[in-house]
Structure formats: C-alpha cells, structure tokens
C-alpha cells in the first residue's frame, strides 16, 4: 500500500475517533460538569453542525491552494481544537471546541478523497478512497473502544489528548509521505457552486443523506435493541459494537472493490438494496441472539460499504468542482446521521418498541435505492444521446 494513502487514512482514524468516541464518553462528561446526559448530548450535535458548516466553506475558500497544504491546514485545526477540548473548563467551552474541531471533518475527507483518486492506479480509484475511509472503520474497531475505556477509567480529557496526538502524527505523515500535487481548478468559486444547480448533484446528496440515514436509524439505537429485545447483558454492548466495527472494516474494502468492478452508481444501488434487506431481517430476528450478532456484522459492513462508491460517484459527476462536491457528500453523511437518529426515535417515543427504527431505516434505504435507480437511468439516457451524436457527426 502506498505511504501517501496511509497518511490520509491516519487522518480518517483521528477524525473517526473524535466523532464516535463522544457517544461513549457522554456519561463521564455529564458527571464531570454536573449536567444531564441529554444536555451533554448537545456535544454530538455541535460537532455534526461543525461538519456541515465547515465542509463547503473551507474547501471553497482554500481551493486555490495545493491539496497537500490544504490537508495540513485542516489537520492542524483539527489537532488544535481537540487539544483545547482536553482542557475545557466547562460544558459551554467544550461545546465551542467541539463545533470548531468538527469544521475540518468534511473538508478533510472531501480533499483527501480527491487526492486519493489522483494517486490511485488506473481503475482502482474507489479502492484508494476506501483506504481514506478505512481510518473511520479502524477507529470504530480500535481507537473508539480504547478512548471510551480511558474516559471511563481515567479521564475523558486523556481521550481528547490521545486524539490530538493522532492529529500530530497525521500532520507529520502528510508532510513527509504525501507528494505535492498541482492545483487542479479551471474555474472560480462561482462556477464551482453552479454545479449545485444541477439535478445530479442533489440526487447524489439525497442518496447520501436519506439512503445512508436508514442505517443510522438502526445503529443509533443498537444498545437498547440488543439488550431489551435481544436479551444481551449491558456489559456486552461494547463487544457488540466492536463486531459492528469489524463489519465496517470488511464492508469498506468490499465497497471500494465493487465500485471499481462495476460502476459507482450500480454499487450504490445494490448496497442500499442490501441495506434495506438487512434492516428488515433485523426487525424480524432481533430476539434470536445468534442471528442478531451475524446481522450486526453484516449491517455494520453495509454502513461503510456504500461510502467509497458514493464518494467516487460525486467526484466523477462534479468534475471541475470535485473537491467541493466530495466535501458536500461528507456533510450529507452527517445529515443522514441526524435524520436517521431523529426519525428512528419517533416510533420508539410512540411506543412501538426498539425494533421499530429498522422499519424507518428500510423506508429511508429504499428511497435511496429509488433515487440511485433514477440517476442511473438518467446517466444511461445521456450516454445514449451522446453516443448517437458522435455517430451522427462521424457519418
């Protein structure tokens, strides 16, 4: 594997750790600041808001700089504000540092995905992007459990210090392992933003936010699902999450290879259809422990398998606005996270039980399938028209 891709993957590791470890640290932070867990939960929303705000703004404002310099600047911001989080004296300060540390998230993944596709061997662009996203999967498998353990047994502040150290290591790796690539920008910010006037852009963002939101409807409530319905002991939930993380590692690799073998849009359609099927199986079999564990692995895999196909689809569709488009896709993933958790919680609040979010997830995934199918038909139609024009000109 190329060292340049490893450097980008390290960035994904740090970002994945700070994004997902907060779920496990909420009780410790709430106790330390003497606030309720729902109030502490605003720290998760604050980070997500930072991602949505930072993704398009930072990429658009930095597009005239070399990709390597952009990535180093983004990782520097990430490192500094995670370090500040470790010393936050109160919840308000931590809320602000979480917002600011979320700003580079989408922009980093957007730029890193484009860089990875440029560094990749021909025909293996999606697999290269999966290496970048692989940092997220390893975070869920390794550093998130470690960070949660440190937060429980020592201090959550040490967890953020660990994240800052990962950020520093990433900075060094990018500095020495990533080659300097030329700026690839043929227009200005106005022309790049015009891409979002196209229907294709919003369909891809819709597939991302709504389709993948179906998976978040499941994973947001996996703990009560496994304990209240599956009958697992509460202290086994961390191990179940590791199983889901292992599925993410495998699924991420599979998704990249699938997108390179067929096409990104076909891969998205197939994987979202599989996601809907998996969530339906979970709905009917959640009480059977063995099947629950198997489906946790499979659903975890599908949650990240669709990442690389969607990202390379946006990069190829955006063309001259590829970095901006890729960053917007990352913002859409976080919108999907919020939508899945919100809509998945509604039937639980109405008393339909902890399996009800899976039905919400099935509906959201199938909406993503319908949008992917529509986009694929549109692309095929445009390709046919272009082919006919070329044939006419030749004759």
C-alpha positions as CSV (number, residue, x, y, z in Angstrom):
1,X,0.0,0.0,0.0
2,X,1.2,3.5,-0.8
3,X,2.5,5.5,2.1
4,X,0.6,8.6,0.8
5,X,-2.7,6.7,1.2
6,X,-1.7,5.6,4.7
7,X,-1.1,9.2,5.7
8,X,-4.7,10.1,4.5
9,X,-6.0,7.0,6.3
10,X,-4.4,8.3,9.6
11,X,-6.4,11.5,9.2
12,X,-9.6,9.3,8.9
13,X,-8.6,7.5,12.1
14,X,-8.3,10.7,14.1
15,X,-11.5,12.1,12.7
16,X,-13.4,8.9,13.2
17,X,-12.2,8.6,16.8
18,X,-13.3,12.1,17.8
19,X,-16.7,11.8,16.1
20,X,-17.7,8.4,17.5
21,X,-16.0,8.3,20.9
22,X,-18.3,11.0,22.2
23,X,-21.2,8.6,22.4
24,X,-19.3,6.5,25.0
25,X,-18.0,9.5,26.9
26,X,-21.3,11.3,27.5
27,X,-21.9,9.8,31.0
28,X,-18.4,10.7,32.1
29,X,-18.6,14.3,30.8
30,X,-22.1,14.8,32.2
31,X,-20.9,13.7,35.6
32,X,-17.8,15.8,35.5
33,X,-19.7,19.0,34.5
34,X,-22.8,18.1,36.6
35,X,-25.2,18.2,33.7
36,X,-27.7,15.7,32.3
37,X,-26.8,13.3,29.6
38,X,-29.4,14.9,27.2
39,X,-27.6,18.2,27.7
40,X,-24.2,16.5,27.2
41,X,-25.7,15.1,24.0
42,X,-25.6,18.5,22.5
43,X,-21.8,18.0,22.2
44,X,-22.6,15.4,19.5
45,X,-24.9,17.8,17.7
46,X,-22.4,20.6,17.9
47,X,-19.7,18.5,16.2
48,X,-22.1,17.5,13.4
49,X,-23.1,21.2,12.9
50,X,-19.4,22.0,12.6
51,X,-19.0,19.3,9.9
52,X,-22.0,20.6,7.9
53,X,-20.8,24.3,8.1
54,X,-17.1,23.6,7.5
55,X,-17.3,21.2,4.6
56,X,-18.3,23.5,1.8
57,X,-16.9,26.8,3.3
58,X,-13.4,25.6,4.0
59,X,-13.0,23.7,0.7
60,X,-14.4,26.7,-1.4
61,X,-12.1,29.2,0.4
62,X,-9.0,27.0,0.1
63,X,-9.4,25.7,-3.4
64,X,-6.6,27.8,-4.9
65,X,-4.0,26.2,-2.6
66,X,-2.1,22.9,-3.2
67,X,-4.1,19.9,-1.9
68,X,-1.2,19.0,0.5
69,X,-1.2,22.4,2.1
70,X,-5.0,22.3,2.5
71,X,-4.8,18.9,4.2
72,X,-2.1,20.0,6.5
73,X,-4.0,23.2,7.5
74,X,-7.2,21.2,8.1
75,X,-5.4,18.7,10.2
76,X,-3.7,21.5,12.2
77,X,-7.1,23.0,13.0
78,X,-8.4,19.5,14.0
79,X,-5.4,18.9,16.3
80,X,-5.5,22.3,18.0
81,X,-9.2,22.2,18.9
82,X,-9.2,18.6,20.0
83,X,-6.3,19.6,22.3
84,X,-8.3,22.6,23.6
85,X,-11.2,20.1,24.3
86,X,-8.9,18.2,26.7
87,X,-8.6,21.4,28.8
88,X,-12.2,22.7,28.5
89,X,-13.2,24.1,32.0
90,X,-16.9,23.8,31.4
91,X,-19.6,22.4,29.1
92,X,-20.0,25.7,27.1
93,X,-16.3,25.8,26.3
94,X,-16.4,22.1,25.3
95,X,-19.4,22.8,23.1
96,X,-17.5,25.5,21.2
97,X,-14.3,23.4,20.8
98,X,-16.4,20.5,19.5
99,X,-18.0,22.8,16.9
100,X,-14.6,24.1,15.8
101,X,-13.0,20.7,15.8
102,X,-15.8,19.5,13.5
103,X,-15.2,22.2,10.9
104,X,-12.3,20.3,9.1
105,X,-14.1,16.9,9.1
106,X,-16.0,17.1,5.8
107,X,-13.4,19.2,4.1
108,X,-10.6,16.8,5.0
109,X,-12.4,13.8,3.7
110,X,-13.5,15.7,0.6
111,X,-10.0,16.8,-0.3
112,X,-8.4,13.5,0.8
113,X,-10.8,11.5,-1.4
114,X,-9.9,13.6,-4.5
115,X,-6.2,13.3,-3.7
116,X,-6.5,9.5,-3.2
117,X,-8.3,9.1,-6.5
118,X,-5.5,11.0,-8.2
119,X,-2.8,8.9,-6.6
120,X,-4.5,5.6,-7.3
121,X,-3.6,3.2,-10.1
122,X,-5.9,3.4,-13.0
123,X,-9.2,1.6,-12.4
124,X,-8.6,1.5,-8.6
125,X,-9.8,4.9,-7.6
126,X,-12.7,3.8,-5.4
127,X,-10.3,1.3,-3.6
128,X,-7.9,4.2,-2.9
129,X,-10.8,6.2,-1.4
130,X,-11.7,3.2,0.7
131,X,-8.3,3.5,2.3
132,X,-9.1,7.0,3.4
133,X,-12.4,5.9,4.8
134,X,-10.7,2.9,6.3
135,X,-9.4,5.2,9.0
136,X,-13.1,5.6,10.2
137,X,-13.6,1.8,10.3
138,X,-10.4,1.2,12.3
139,X,-11.4,4.0,14.7
140,X,-14.7,2.1,15.4
141,X,-12.8,-1.1,15.8
142,X,-9.8,0.1,17.8
143,X,-9.4,3.7,19.0
144,X,-13.0,4.4,19.9
145,X,-13.2,1.4,22.4
146,X,-9.7,2.4,23.7
147,X,-10.8,6.0,24.1
148,X,-14.0,5.0,25.8
149,X,-12.1,2.8,28.2
150,X,-9.6,5.6,29.0
151,X,-12.5,8.0,29.6
152,X,-14.3,5.6,31.9
153,X,-11.4,4.5,34.0
154,X,-9.1,7.6,34.0
155,X,-10.5,10.8,32.4
156,X,-12.3,11.8,29.2
157,X,-9.7,14.6,28.9
158,X,-7.0,12.0,28.3
159,X,-9.1,10.7,25.4
160,X,-9.0,14.1,23.6
161,X,-5.3,14.3,24.3
162,X,-4.9,10.9,22.5
163,X,-6.9,12.3,19.6
164,X,-4.7,15.4,19.4
165,X,-1.6,13.1,19.3
166,X,-3.1,11.1,16.4
167,X,-3.6,14.5,14.7
168,X,0.1,15.4,15.2
169,X,1.2,12.0,13.8
170,X,-1.1,12.6,10.8
171,X,0.4,16.0,10.2
172,X,3.9,14.5,10.2
173,X,2.8,11.7,7.9
174,X,1.2,14.1,5.4
175,X,4.3,16.3,5.5
176,X,6.7,13.6,4.6
177,X,4.6,10.9,2.8
178,X,2.2,12.9,0.6
179,X,3.5,14.2,-2.7
180,X,2.8,17.8,-3.7
181,X,0.1,17.7,-6.3
182,X,-0.7,20.7,-8.6
183,X,-3.8,22.8,-8.1
184,X,-6.5,21.5,-10.4
185,X,-9.0,24.3,-10.7
186,X,-10.2,25.6,-14.1
187,X,-12.9,28.0,-12.8
188,X,-13.7,30.2,-9.8
189,X,-15.9,29.6,-6.8
190,X,-19.0,30.9,-8.6
191,X,-18.5,28.4,-11.5
192,X,-17.9,25.6,-9.0
193,X,-21.0,26.4,-7.0
194,X,-23.0,26.3,-10.2
195,X,-22.6,22.5,-10.1
196,X,-25.2,22.5,-7.3
197,X,-27.7,23.9,-9.8
198,X,-27.7,20.5,-11.5
199,X,-30.2,17.8,-10.5
200,X,-27.5,15.2,-10.4
201,X,-25.7,16.9,-7.5
202,X,-28.8,17.0,-5.3
203,X,-29.7,13.4,-6.2
204,X,-26.3,12.2,-5.1
205,X,-26.6,14.3,-1.9
206,X,-30.1,12.9,-1.4
207,X,-28.9,9.3,-1.9
208,X,-26.3,10.0,0.8
209,X,-28.4,11.8,3.3
210,X,-31.6,9.7,3.0
211,X,-30.3,6.4,1.9
212,X,-27.5,6.0,4.4
213,X,-29.7,7.6,7.0
214,X,-31.5,4.3,7.1
215,X,-28.5,2.7,8.6
216,X,-28.2,5.4,11.2
217,X,-31.8,4.7,12.2
218,X,-30.5,1.2,13.3
219,X,-27.1,1.9,14.8
220,X,-28.3,4.9,16.8
221,X,-30.5,2.6,18.9
222,X,-28.5,-0.6,18.7
223,X,-27.8,-0.7,22.5
224,X,-31.4,-0.9,23.7
225,X,-32.2,-3.1,20.7
226,X,-29.6,-5.7,21.8
227,X,-30.3,-5.5,25.5
228,X,-34.1,-5.0,25.6
229,X,-35.0,-7.1,22.6
230,X,-32.0,-9.4,22.0
231,X,-31.6,-10.2,25.7
232,X,-27.8,-9.4,25.8
233,X,-26.3,-8.1,29.0
234,X,-25.5,-4.4,29.1
235,X,-21.8,-5.1,29.6
236,X,-21.6,-7.0,26.3
237,X,-22.7,-3.9,24.2
238,X,-19.1,-2.7,23.8
239,X,-18.1,-6.1,22.3
240,X,-21.1,-6.0,20.0
241,X,-20.0,-2.6,18.8
242,X,-16.6,-4.0,18.1
243,X,-18.3,-6.6,16.0
244,X,-20.1,-3.9,14.1
245,X,-16.7,-2.1,13.7
246,X,-15.2,-5.3,12.2
247,X,-18.0,-5.4,9.7
248,X,-17.3,-1.8,8.8
249,X,-13.6,-2.6,8.0
250,X,-14.6,-5.5,5.8
251,X,-17.5,-3.6,4.2
252,X,-15.4,-0.6,3.4
253,X,-12.9,-2.7,1.4
254,X,-15.7,-4.6,-0.4
255,X,-17.5,-1.4,-1.3
256,X,-14.4,0.1,-2.9
257,X,-13.7,-3.0,-5.0
258,X,-17.3,-3.3,-6.0
259,X,-17.4,0.3,-7.3
260,X,-14.3,-0.2,-9.3
261,X,-15.5,-3.6,-10.8
262,X,-19.0,-2.4,-11.9
263,X,-19.8,1.3,-11.6
264,X,-20.2,3.6,-8.6
265,X,-24.0,4.2,-9.2
266,X,-24.7,0.5,-9.6
267,X,-22.7,-0.3,-6.5
268,X,-24.7,2.3,-4.6
269,X,-28.0,0.8,-5.8
270,X,-27.0,-2.7,-4.9
271,X,-25.6,-1.8,-1.5
272,X,-28.6,0.3,-0.5
273,X,-30.9,-2.5,-1.5
274,X,-28.9,-4.9,0.6
275,X,-29.1,-2.4,3.5
276,X,-32.9,-2.4,3.3
277,X,-32.9,-6.2,3.3
278,X,-30.6,-6.4,6.2
279,X,-32.6,-4.0,8.3
280,X,-35.8,-5.9,7.5
281,X,-34.1,-9.2,8.7
282,X,-33.0,-7.4,11.9
283,X,-36.6,-6.3,12.5
284,X,-37.9,-9.9,12.3
285,X,-35.0,-11.7,14.0
286,X,-33.8,-9.3,16.8
287,X,-34.8,-11.8,19.5
288,X,-32.6,-14.6,18.2
289,X,-29.1,-13.9,19.6
290,X,-27.0,-15.8,17.0
291,X,-28.8,-14.1,14.1
292,X,-28.6,-10.7,15.8
293,X,-24.8,-11.0,16.0
294,X,-24.5,-12.1,12.4
295,X,-26.7,-9.2,11.2
296,X,-24.8,-6.7,13.4
297,X,-21.7,-7.7,11.5
298,X,-23.4,-7.5,8.1
299,X,-25.3,-4.2,8.8
300,X,-22.0,-2.7,10.1
301,X,-20.4,-3.7,6.9
302,X,-23.1,-2.2,4.7
303,X,-22.9,1.1,6.7
304,X,-19.4,1.8,5.3
305,X,-19.5,-0.2,2.1
306,X,-21.5,2.5,0.4
307,X,-19.1,5.2,1.4
308,X,-16.4,4.9,-1.3
309,X,-19.0,4.3,-4.2
310,X,-20.9,7.5,-3.3
311,X,-17.7,9.5,-2.9
312,X,-16.2,8.4,-6.3
313,X,-19.7,8.9,-7.9
314,X,-19.7,12.6,-6.7
315,X,-16.1,13.1,-7.8
316,X,-16.8,11.8,-11.3
317,X,-20.0,13.8,-11.6
318,X,-18.7,17.1,-10.2
319,X,-15.7,17.1,-12.5
320,X,-14.3,20.7,-12.1
321,X,-15.9,21.1,-8.7
322,X,-14.7,17.7,-7.4
323,X,-13.3,18.8,-4.0
324,X,-16.4,20.9,-3.2
325,X,-18.7,18.1,-4.3
326,X,-16.8,15.5,-2.3
327,X,-16.8,17.7,0.8
328,X,-20.6,18.3,0.4
329,X,-21.0,14.5,0.3
330,X,-19.4,14.2,3.7
331,X,-21.7,16.9,5.1
332,X,-24.6,14.9,3.6
333,X,-23.4,11.8,5.5
334,X,-23.7,13.8,8.8
335,X,-27.2,15.0,7.8
336,X,-28.0,11.3,7.3
337,X,-26.7,10.6,10.7
338,X,-29.0,13.2,12.2
339,X,-32.0,12.2,10.1
340,X,-31.7,8.5,10.9
341,X,-31.4,9.1,14.6
342,X,-34.3,11.6,14.6
343,X,-36.8,9.6,12.5
344,X,-35.7,6.4,14.1
345,X,-36.5,7.7,17.5
346,X,-40.1,8.8,16.6
347,X,-41.7,5.3,16.6
348,X,-39.8,4.5,19.9
349,X,-41.3,7.6,21.5
350,X,-44.8,6.5,20.2
351,X,-44.4,3.1,22.0
352,X,-43.7,0.8,19.0
353,X,-40.6,-0.7,20.6
354,X,-36.9,-0.8,19.9
355,X,-37.2,-2.8,16.6
356,X,-39.4,0.0,15.0
357,X,-36.4,2.1,13.9
358,X,-35.5,-0.7,11.5
359,X,-38.7,-0.1,9.5
360,X,-37.9,3.6,9.3
361,X,-34.4,2.6,8.1
362,X,-35.9,0.3,5.4
363,X,-38.0,3.1,4.1
364,X,-35.1,5.5,4.0
365,X,-32.8,3.0,2.3
366,X,-35.5,2.2,-0.3
367,X,-35.9,5.9,-1.0
368,X,-32.1,5.9,-1.6
369,X,-32.5,2.9,-4.0
370,X,-35.2,4.8,-6.0
371,X,-33.0,7.9,-6.3
372,X,-30.0,5.8,-7.3
373,X,-32.1,4.0,-9.9
374,X,-33.4,7.3,-11.3
375,X,-29.9,8.7,-11.5
376,X,-28.6,5.6,-13.2
377,X,-31.4,5.7,-15.9
378,X,-30.7,9.4,-16.4
379,X,-27.0,8.8,-16.9
380,X,-27.7,5.9,-19.3
381,X,-30.0,8.1,-21.3
382,X,-27.4,10.9,-21.5
383,X,-24.7,8.4,-22.6
384,X,-27.0,7.1,-25.3
385,X,-27.7,10.6,-26.6
386,X,-24.0,11.5,-26.6
387,X,-23.2,8.2,-28.5
388,X,-25.8,8.9,-31.1
389,X,-24.5,12.5,-31.6
390,X,-20.9,11.2,-32.1
391,X,-22.2,8.6,-34.6
392,X,-24.1,11.2,-36.5
393,X,-21.0,13.5,-36.7
394,X,-18.9,10.7,-37.9
395,X,-21.3,9.8,-40.6
